[in-house]
Amino acid sequence: MSSTIGFLVITPPRLRRACGTAFSSLLLVALTLGLVASAGSSADARVGSTARTTRHVIDNGPWPPFTASFDAVWKAYQESTGTQRALLAKIALRPRVQWFTATTQNGNAAATIRERIGQFQQGDPNAYAQFAIFGLYPNGEGRRSDPISAAQQARYRTWINQIAQGIGTSKVILVLEPDLAVAWGGWRPGVRFALAAYAAKVLGALPNTTVYLDGSDADWLKPAKAVLMLRRSGIAHVDGIALGATHYWSTSANIRYGVNLIHRLAAVGIANKTLVIDTADNARPFTTGEFKRRFPYGAIGNANLCTTMTETHCVTLGIPPTTDVASPRWGLSATDRALAAQYVDAYLWFGRPWLFKQASPFMLSRALAVARTTPYPMG
């Protein structure tokens, strides 16, 4: 069974678990990567003891695109014609994750997110809304070294409560605190991790919301440090891990990295976690290190765009959002397809290469470039 939304086909995700020859591939990769980690400290073990034994599952409800009139991508698509419209359709008609940021930390948060859910669902309660909750940097990531006052911390917790109230029983896929790893380089990382853990506990308890906590990217944190971050930030309370939010490394690398994290968590009692991977911008993957070597003064948020269909190490649209994660269409190896079938719930678009520095504002030139050069079918 599958559901069709616009040009997008979504298939049910967790109706599959690798077995037979696929299991053999998984075992081989597990042995090769050394996935089982040590139990860690007794304090960490106490964190693991609170792990949920059940998890939410993304069912086969439709994934509609976000068609609010204020959305810059949708507006540009609606106002365009001809070739430009066809290119923008590759983005506008995909189910893009909408970011809910610190600018909404006010008394209207519940009503605002409720309204945005309605703009996704368009009257269909079985449809999924998709959000990224990004509120740990009230003054922006660039000022991550600024102390977070007690009042700001209280405001964050109140905001999370309001978001939970606004979501209620609605069907939501939620990426919690993309770029969480930035906290390691800021003021008292533990404060931000504790706030994220509060959000994980509150939002993870919602009945129809599937929550994935940011776990960085395969080219970012070492696995041990990522696991420490995840545990301190409430991974025990949510369904899984989100990878690749603002980097451009490959889907294959993130599958293997994510499986490593899952096994390390399971080794300390935090089991049943799965993955979502951002594929909005990584069709021609490269690491942050590779980018910095090529462009020592460049802004990684505005990394170089692909200019041809064959150029490599550049930004263009990756695998379209889907739960059909093991399809041969995506060009993954047989081993990676087996791992994806077992551990990956979905490929999502929570990266935003069509925005300036992946933040704001919308840049038509970037949108057209990534749409023009993608090697993946978007029809």
C-alpha positions as CSV (number, residue, x, y, z in Angstrom):
1,M,0.0,0.0,0.0
2,S,1.2,3.5,-0.7
3,S,-0.1,7.1,-0.6
4,T,0.4,9.6,-3.4
5,I,0.8,13.3,-2.6
6,G,1.3,15.5,-5.6
7,F,4.3,14.0,-7.4
8,L,5.4,12.1,-4.2
9,V,4.8,8.5,-3.3
10,I,5.1,7.6,0.3
11,T,5.2,3.9,1.4
12,P,4.7,2.7,5.0
13,P,8.0,2.7,6.8
14,R,8.2,0.2,9.7
15,L,6.3,-2.6,7.9
16,R,9.8,-3.8,7.0
17,R,12.7,-5.2,9.0
18,A,15.7,-6.7,7.4
19,C,15.9,-10.5,7.4
20,G,17.5,-13.3,5.6
21,T,20.4,-12.1,3.4
22,A,19.8,-8.6,4.6
23,F,20.4,-9.6,8.2
24,S,23.7,-11.1,7.1
25,S,24.7,-7.8,5.6
26,L,23.7,-6.0,8.8
27,L,25.8,-8.4,10.9
28,L,28.8,-7.9,8.6
29,V,28.5,-4.1,8.8
30,A,28.1,-4.3,12.6
31,L,31.3,-6.3,13.0
32,T,33.2,-4.1,10.5
33,L,32.2,-0.9,12.2
34,G,32.6,-2.1,15.8
35,L,29.1,-0.9,16.7
36,V,28.9,-2.3,20.2
37,A,30.2,0.3,22.7
38,S,31.1,0.0,26.3
39,A,28.5,0.5,28.9
40,G,29.9,3.9,30.1
41,S,29.6,5.4,33.5
42,S,27.1,4.5,36.1
43,A,25.6,8.0,35.8
44,D,25.1,7.4,32.1
45,A,23.5,4.0,32.9
46,R,21.0,5.8,35.1
47,V,20.0,8.0,32.1
48,G,19.6,4.9,30.0
49,S,17.3,3.3,32.5
50,T,14.5,5.8,31.7
51,A,14.4,4.7,28.1
52,R,10.9,4.1,26.6
53,T,10.2,0.6,25.6
54,T,7.7,1.6,22.9
55,R,7.9,4.1,20.1
56,H,5.7,6.0,17.7
57,V,5.6,4.9,14.2
58,I,5.2,6.9,11.0
59,D,2.2,5.3,9.3
60,N,1.1,5.6,5.7
61,G,-0.8,8.9,6.2
62,P,-0.1,11.5,3.4
63,W,2.7,13.9,3.5
64,P,1.4,17.1,1.9
65,P,3.5,20.1,0.8
66,F,3.4,23.3,2.8
67,T,1.2,25.7,0.9
68,A,0.8,28.7,3.2
69,S,0.6,31.9,1.3
70,F,3.4,33.4,3.4
71,D,5.8,30.6,2.5
72,A,8.5,32.0,0.2
73,V,9.0,28.8,-1.7
74,W,5.3,28.3,-2.3
75,K,4.8,31.9,-3.2
76,A,7.6,31.9,-5.8
77,Y,6.2,28.7,-7.3
78,Q,2.7,30.1,-7.5
79,E,3.9,33.3,-9.2
80,S,6.2,31.6,-11.7
81,T,5.5,30.2,-15.2
82,G,7.1,27.9,-17.7
83,T,10.5,26.4,-17.1
84,Q,10.9,28.4,-13.8
85,R,7.7,27.0,-12.5
86,A,8.6,23.5,-13.4
87,L,11.9,23.8,-11.6
88,L,10.4,25.3,-8.5
89,A,7.8,22.5,-8.4
90,K,10.7,20.2,-7.5
91,I,10.9,22.0,-4.2
92,A,7.5,23.5,-3.6
93,L,5.6,20.2,-4.2
94,R,7.8,18.2,-1.8
95,P,6.9,17.9,1.9
96,R,9.4,20.3,3.4
97,V,10.0,20.5,7.2
98,Q,9.0,23.9,8.5
99,W,11.2,25.4,11.2
100,F,9.6,26.7,14.4
101,T,12.3,29.1,15.8
102,A,13.0,31.2,18.9
103,T,11.2,34.1,17.3
104,T,8.0,32.4,18.3
105,Q,8.8,32.2,22.0
106,N,5.8,34.2,23.0
107,G,2.3,33.7,24.2
108,N,1.0,32.9,20.7
109,A,3.1,29.7,20.1
110,A,0.3,27.2,20.7
111,A,-2.0,29.0,18.3
112,T,0.8,29.6,15.7
113,I,1.8,25.9,15.5
114,R,-1.9,24.8,15.5
115,E,-2.4,27.1,12.5
116,R,0.6,25.7,10.7
117,I,-0.6,22.2,11.2
118,G,-3.8,23.2,9.6
119,Q,-1.9,24.7,6.7
120,F,-0.2,21.3,6.2
121,Q,-3.3,19.1,6.7
122,Q,-5.8,21.2,4.7
123,G,-8.6,19.5,6.5
124,D,-7.2,15.9,6.4
125,P,-6.5,14.8,10.0
126,N,-4.6,11.8,8.7
127,A,-2.0,14.0,7.0
128,Y,1.4,14.7,8.6
129,A,2.7,18.1,9.5
130,Q,6.5,18.3,9.6
131,F,8.4,20.7,11.9
132,A,11.9,21.4,13.2
133,I,11.9,22.9,16.7
134,F,14.9,25.3,16.9
135,G,14.9,27.5,20.0
136,L,18.1,27.0,22.0
137,Y,19.8,30.1,20.6
138,P,17.6,33.0,21.5
139,N,20.1,35.5,20.1
140,G,21.1,33.3,17.2
141,E,23.8,30.7,16.8
142,G,26.4,33.4,16.2
143,R,26.0,34.4,19.9
144,R,26.1,30.9,21.3
145,S,28.8,32.0,23.8
146,D,26.4,34.4,25.4
147,P,25.0,33.1,28.8
148,I,21.4,32.0,28.7
149,S,19.6,33.7,31.6
150,A,17.2,32.0,33.9
151,A,14.4,34.0,32.4
152,Q,15.4,32.7,28.9
153,Q,15.5,29.2,30.1
154,A,12.1,29.5,31.7
155,R,10.8,31.1,28.4
156,Y,12.1,28.1,26.5
157,R,10.4,25.6,28.7
158,T,7.1,27.6,28.5
159,W,7.5,27.7,24.7
160,I,7.9,23.9,24.6
161,N,4.8,23.5,26.7
162,Q,2.9,25.7,24.4
163,I,4.1,23.8,21.3
164,A,2.9,20.6,22.9
165,Q,-0.5,22.2,23.7
166,G,-0.8,23.4,20.1
167,I,0.1,20.0,18.6
168,G,-2.1,18.0,20.9
169,T,-3.3,14.8,19.1
170,S,-2.3,16.0,15.6
171,K,-0.1,13.9,13.5
172,V,3.4,15.4,13.4
173,I,6.9,14.4,12.4
174,L,9.3,16.5,14.5
175,V,13.0,17.2,14.3
176,L,14.1,18.4,17.7
177,E,16.9,21.1,17.9
178,P,18.8,20.7,14.6
179,D,22.4,21.9,15.0
180,L,22.3,20.8,18.6
181,A,26.0,20.0,18.4
182,V,26.8,23.7,18.1
183,A,26.1,23.8,21.8
184,W,29.5,22.1,22.5
185,G,31.2,25.3,21.4
186,G,29.0,27.6,23.3
187,W,28.3,28.8,26.9
188,R,27.8,25.9,29.3
189,P,26.7,23.1,26.9
190,G,25.0,21.2,29.6
191,V,22.4,24.0,30.1
192,R,21.3,23.7,26.5
193,F,21.4,19.9,26.6
194,A,19.1,20.0,29.7
195,L,16.7,22.3,27.9
196,A,16.6,19.9,25.0
197,A,16.0,17.0,27.4
198,Y,13.0,18.9,28.8
199,A,11.7,19.3,25.2
200,A,12.3,15.7,24.4
201,K,10.3,14.5,27.5
202,V,7.4,16.9,26.8
203,L,7.1,16.5,23.1
204,G,8.0,12.8,23.1
205,A,4.9,12.1,25.3
206,L,2.5,13.5,22.6
207,P,0.4,10.6,21.3
208,N,0.7,11.1,17.5
209,T,4.0,13.0,17.3
210,T,7.1,11.1,16.1
211,V,10.2,12.9,17.5
212,Y,13.8,12.7,16.3
213,L,16.6,14.4,18.3
214,D,19.4,16.0,16.4
215,G,22.6,13.8,16.4
216,S,24.8,16.0,14.2
217,D,26.3,14.4,11.0
218,A,28.8,11.7,10.0
219,D,31.4,14.4,9.3
220,W,30.8,16.3,12.6
221,L,30.9,14.7,16.0
222,K,32.8,11.5,16.9
223,P,30.3,8.8,17.8
224,A,31.2,8.7,21.5
225,K,30.7,12.5,21.8
226,A,27.4,12.4,19.8
227,V,26.1,9.6,22.0
228,L,27.0,11.6,25.1
229,M,25.1,14.6,23.7
230,L,22.1,12.5,22.8
231,R,21.9,11.0,26.2
232,R,22.2,14.3,28.0
233,S,19.6,15.8,25.7
234,G,16.8,13.2,26.3
235,I,17.2,10.6,23.5
236,A,15.6,8.1,25.9
237,H,12.3,10.0,25.6
238,V,12.0,10.2,21.9
239,D,11.7,7.9,18.9
240,G,15.0,8.4,17.2
241,I,17.9,10.5,15.8
242,A,18.0,13.1,13.1
243,L,21.1,13.5,11.1
244,G,22.5,15.9,8.5
245,A,20.6,19.1,9.3
246,T,23.1,21.7,8.1
247,H,25.9,19.6,6.6
248,Y,26.3,18.0,3.1
249,W,27.8,14.6,3.7
250,S,26.4,11.5,2.0
251,T,23.2,9.7,2.9
252,S,25.3,6.4,2.9
253,A,27.7,7.8,5.5
254,N,24.9,9.0,7.7
255,I,23.1,5.7,7.5
256,R,26.3,3.9,8.8
257,Y,27.0,6.7,11.3
258,G,23.5,6.5,12.6
259,V,23.5,2.8,13.0
260,N,26.7,3.1,15.0
261,L,25.0,5.6,17.3
262,I,21.9,3.3,17.7
263,H,24.1,0.3,18.7
264,R,26.1,2.4,21.1
265,L,22.8,3.6,22.7
266,A,21.4,0.1,22.9
267,A,24.6,-1.1,24.6
268,V,23.7,1.2,27.5
269,G,20.0,0.3,27.7
270,I,18.5,2.9,25.3
271,A,17.0,0.7,22.7
272,N,14.5,0.8,19.8
273,K,15.8,4.0,18.2
274,T,15.7,4.7,14.5
275,L,16.8,7.5,12.1
276,V,15.7,10.2,9.8
277,I,18.3,11.7,7.5
278,D,18.2,15.1,5.8
279,T,18.6,14.7,2.0
280,A,17.6,18.2,0.9
281,D,21.1,19.2,-0.3
282,N,23.5,16.2,-0.4
283,A,23.1,14.6,-3.8
284,R,26.8,15.5,-4.6
285,P,28.1,15.1,-1.0
286,F,31.2,16.6,0.6
287,T,32.4,17.1,4.1
288,T,32.8,20.4,5.9
289,G,36.5,19.7,6.0
290,E,36.6,19.4,2.2
291,F,34.7,22.6,1.9
292,K,37.0,24.5,4.2
293,R,40.1,23.3,2.3
294,R,38.6,24.5,-1.0
295,F,37.1,27.7,0.3
296,P,39.0,28.7,3.5
297,Y,37.0,32.0,3.7
298,G,33.7,30.6,2.4
299,A,30.4,30.4,4.4
300,I,29.4,26.7,4.8
301,G,25.8,27.8,4.9
302,N,26.1,29.1,1.4
303,A,28.3,26.3,0.1
304,N,29.0,26.3,-3.6
305,L,26.1,25.2,-5.8
306,C,26.3,22.7,-8.5
307,T,26.3,24.2,-12.0
308,T,26.0,21.0,-14.1
309,M,24.4,17.6,-13.7
310,T,27.7,15.9,-13.4
311,E,29.7,18.3,-11.1
312,T,30.6,16.8,-7.7
313,H,31.3,18.2,-4.2
314,C,28.6,20.8,-4.6
315,V,25.1,21.5,-3.3
316,T,22.0,20.2,-5.1
317,L,18.8,18.5,-4.1
318,G,19.2,15.0,-2.8
319,I,16.8,12.1,-2.4
320,P,13.2,13.4,-2.3
321,P,11.4,13.0,1.0
322,T,10.1,9.5,1.4
323,T,9.7,6.5,3.7
324,D,10.8,4.2,0.8
325,V,14.3,4.4,2.1
326,A,15.7,1.2,0.6
327,S,14.6,1.8,-3.0
328,P,17.3,1.0,-5.7
329,R,16.3,4.3,-7.2
330,W,18.5,6.1,-4.7
331,G,21.7,4.5,-5.8
332,L,22.7,3.1,-2.4
333,S,24.7,-0.1,-2.1
334,A,23.0,-3.4,-1.2
335,T,24.5,-3.2,2.3
336,D,23.3,0.4,2.8
337,R,19.8,-0.5,1.5
338,A,19.6,-3.3,4.1
339,L,20.7,-1.0,6.9
340,A,18.2,1.7,5.7
341,A,15.4,-0.9,5.7
342,Q,16.2,-1.8,9.2
343,Y,17.0,1.5,10.9
344,V,15.9,4.5,8.8
345,D,12.3,5.7,9.1
346,A,12.5,8.4,6.4
347,Y,14.5,10.8,4.3
348,L,13.3,14.3,5.1
349,W,14.0,17.7,3.8
350,F,14.9,19.7,7.0
351,G,17.9,21.3,5.4
352,R,17.0,24.4,3.3
353,P,19.6,25.1,0.6
354,W,17.2,27.5,-1.1
355,L,17.6,30.0,1.8
356,F,20.5,32.4,2.5
357,K,22.9,30.5,4.8
358,Q,20.1,27.9,5.2
359,A,18.3,30.4,7.4
360,S,16.7,33.4,5.7
361,P,15.8,34.9,3.3
362,F,14.6,32.8,0.4
363,M,17.0,33.1,-2.6
364,L,15.4,32.4,-6.0
365,S,18.7,31.9,-7.7
366,R,19.7,29.2,-5.2
367,A,16.4,27.4,-5.5
368,L,16.6,27.3,-9.3
369,A,20.2,26.1,-9.2
370,V,19.5,23.2,-6.9
371,A,16.4,22.2,-8.8
372,R,18.1,22.4,-12.2
373,T,21.1,20.1,-11.2
374,T,19.6,17.4,-9.0
375,P,20.2,13.9,-10.3
376,Y,17.2,12.5,-8.6
377,P,13.7,12.1,-10.0
378,M,11.3,14.6,-8.5
379,G,8.3,13.6,-10.5
